[in-house]
Every structure is written in C-alpha cells, then in structure tokens.
Amino acid sequence: MSFPPRPLAALLLTGVAVLAGCQSPSPAAPSAPTTAVPTSTAAAPTTAAGGDSSATATPGGGGGSDDTRCTLDEVSASLGRTTGEAGQRHTAIVWTNTSAQPCTMTGFGGVDLQGPDDPMGPTYSLRRAEQPASPVRLEPGSAAHTTITWLPPQDGSEWTPSGMLVTPPDETRSASLEWPGGAVLRQDGATRPGTYISPVRPGVEG
C-alpha cells in the first residue's frame, strides 16, 4: 500500500519537535565547637593536599580590595564538632578572625594527622576533595571552617592519631590541635579515599 506524500511544512515541524525533545534540561544547581558530620561511605574525588559568624562567601572573586589574606597572625584554629556515628564521620576545624581587620581565606589549606608509627609513616596527610572553593571574608570575631571527612577502620586495623597539624590556605605555618578521638582508616595511596578535607566555608560548621 502506498501513502500520499506528507507536506513539506509538516515534515519540518516534526523535525523541530524531535530536536527540541532531545535537549536535556539544565542540571539543577548543586545544592561546632570546643577550643583547640551525615553518615555515608561514598568517596569524593580528591587531589593531594599537602557562635555567631559574619563570615561570607564572595562568589566570582576575592574579598574586599583592602582585605589581607588570613594567616595565623589573623586567625586562630580550634576544634569544632564531630558528627556521624557509622561510616564516614565529619570533624570541623574552626578558623576565627582574632585581628582588628577583615581578612579573606580561599581554598583548602592542609591537615596532617599525626599518630603512632605505621608502615606508611606516622603522618597521614589528607587529600583535598575536588570541590570548588570560593573566597570567604572574615570580619573581626567571625569564623569559617574546614571539614575533615574521615573513615573509621573496618578491617580491624587500629591507627589512632594523637593530634593533627592544620594549615590555613596559602599559609606555610601550622597550628597544632588534638584529635577528637577514634581510629582512622589509612588510605594514603587511594585515588578516591573516603578521608579528605573540603574547602573553607563560612560559619563554624557545615
């Protein structure tokens, strides 16, 4: 059986409708403390590392034109809350501006867990999550935080840090803090470890 040819205009309209239907919608936008986080075992992509709050994230650039970079001359480090009971846990490192002027933090900094001797050494340098970092402006007295996501051991191994060295972003000096307690699964050579640090965010906790 033969069919009569379809009008050219109908064919063109059909083609436009098919192309429009193939387009995908835009993806949705991605969505404390003592002085010194949701339960999941998913690993984030990482790269190697090395209270009231008026801290604010500054999209698309740095802080105010007169702001200085936050160093340990301007900020103090303290231990925030640890949350999560099974699987991954989350510990906050709180940075408080103790100076008389605003300063800006951008990036990750570094966290080195220090503990007993181990075949991989007594220091576990945590990797950085592949997450975007925005400048965080700290007014005098306000705070920001770095989140450590870490895994307890699941195979009977026991490596419990005695403390940690924490370094602000773009700083060469470190501050020493106590470890909040609990053994940590060493994943020094893993490409997608379950223990990592996130970039600095405003406030005292995530």
Secondary structure as UniProt FT lines:
FT   HELIX           8..22
FT   STRAND          46..47
FT   STRAND          56..57
FT   TURN            59..60
FT   TURN            65..66
FT   STRAND          68..69
FT   TURN            72..74
FT   STRAND          75..83
FT   STRAND          89..97
FT   STRAND          103..105
FT   STRAND          110..114
FT   TURN            119..120
FT   STRAND          123..125
FT   STRAND          127..129
FT   STRAND          136..138
FT   TURN            140..141
FT   STRAND          143..150
FT   STRAND          163..167
FT   TURN            169..170
FT   STRAND          175..178
FT   TURN            188..189
FT   STRAND          196..197
FT   STRAND          201..202
//
